[in-house]
């Protein structure tokens, strides 16, 4: 395997799928905390380009590269960008504190409730790599190829969302 480092693509895919399922069902999207946690997403095609540039490249030997999109985005921003990519209206976002819930072994949100971002400068300078996909373009491509074609692997599971939404609705009524 080439000496490149990738962010957890399963986590990114789960986040996109969670948002896409909620958007397709017209449901609010629960987001932990303030929703202002900063992260970044990357596209698998950009990752594969970086892998190819590592192969046989002496500069890449024993090196670690961060490969992702260059645009930072908040958790709220990801949900909005997923809706834009799907051609859907802006979703209703419901913020929650995960400490107020018992989700058992399930995760209510696929990403850690913290900032996480990296620099792609080293990959640009040493490999000549450039990301080809912006945030919305990458999400649009993923939506069309995965979710839009019905090729997602699991049925939507809104169990944790329903726990959050029920408690938030109860607080609003009180």
N, C-alpha and C positions, 0 to 999 in steps of 0.2 A: 504494500500500500504506500502511496506517495507520502512524503513527510509534510502533510498539510493538516491543519487543525480545523475542524468544523464545529459550529455550534450544534447543539442537540436538535437535529432536524426533525426528530419525532415530536419533540416539544412544540416546535413551530407548527408542524403539520396538525397536531392536536388542537392548538390554539385557533388556527385558521378554520379547521373543521367545526370546532365548537361554535365559533362566531357564525360561520356559514349556515350551520343547522338552525341556530336561533333566528338568523335573518330570514331564511327560507320559510320558517314557521311563523314569522311575524311576532316573535317573542322578544321581550326585553332581554338585555345581555347583562348578567351580573359581572361586575368588575371589582376586584378587591381594593380596599383602601380608597384613596382619592382618585385612582385611575391615572395619576400623573407620573407613575413610575416609568422611567425611560429605558428603552431597549432598542433593538434593531433586528430586522429580519433579513434573511438572504434567500436567494432563489437557487434551487438545485442545479440549474444550468450554469449559473455563475460559479458554483462550487465545482462542478465538473470541469469547467474551463481552468480553474486554478489547479486542480489535480493534474490536468494535462500539461500545464506549464511547469509543474514540478518534475514530471517524468524525465529522467536523463539530464536534468539541469544541475550542474555541480553546485551552483549557489544555493539550491534548495536542500542539499544534503544535511541532515540532522537539524533542520530548521523547523520552526513552528510558525504558521501563518494564520492570522484571523481572517476569515472569509465571511463577509456578510454584505448587506446593503450599506451604503454610506450614510443614509438618512436615519437620524434618531427619531423615534416615535414613542408616544406614550401608550399605555394599555388602552386608554380611551380612543386614542388616535388609530390604533390597530382595528378596533371594532368599527369605527367610522370608515376606514379605508376598505375593510372587507365589504361593507354595504355598498360603497361606491363602485368597487370592482364587480360586484354582482348586479349593479344597476338597480339597487333597491334604495328605498328612502333611508335617511339617517336613522339608526336604531335608537331606542330608548335604552339608556345605560343606567343600571342600578348599582350603586356602590355599597359595599358591605365590609365588615370586619370579620375575617375568617375565625377569629378567636371567639366570636359569639355563637358559633355553630359546632355541632358534632356531626361531621360528615363520614364518620367511621373510617374505612380504609380508602374511600373515594377522595379524589382531588376535586375541589370546586373550581379550580382554575389551573390550567396546564403549566403556567410559569410561576417562578418564585415571586413573592410579593416584595420585590426590591429592584433597584436600578441594575441593569446589566448591559454594558455596551463595550465595544472594542474598537481599535483603530485598524484600518486596512492599509495603512501607509506602507508597512514593510512589504506586503504582497505587491503593491503597486510598484515600489522602487526596485525590489529584487527580482520579481517575476514579470513585470510589465503587465500585470493583471489589472483589468478594470471591470467593475460590475456593469452588466448590460441592462439589468432590470432595476427600475425604480420601485418604490414600495407598491403603489397602486397597480402598475403594469405587471409586477410579479404576482400580486394577489389575483389580478384578472386572469393571468395565464393559468395559475393554479386552479382557480375556480372553474374555468372552462374545461381544463383537462381532467380534473378530479371530480369535484362536486357537481359541476354542470352536466357531466356525462353520466352521473349516477354511479361513479366508480369508487365511492367512499366505502370503506370496509365494514363499518358498524352502523347499526341504526342509531338515530339520535337518542341520547340519554340525558334527559332533563331533570333527573332526580335531585342533584345538588342545587340546580337552578331553582327548582320548585321550593326547596327548603328556604333558600334566601328570599325568594319573591313572596312566599307566604308570610315570613316574619316581617318583611318591609311593609307589606300591605297592612298587617296588623298594627304596626307602629303608626302608619299614616292615619288609620281609622281612630286610633286612641286619642 
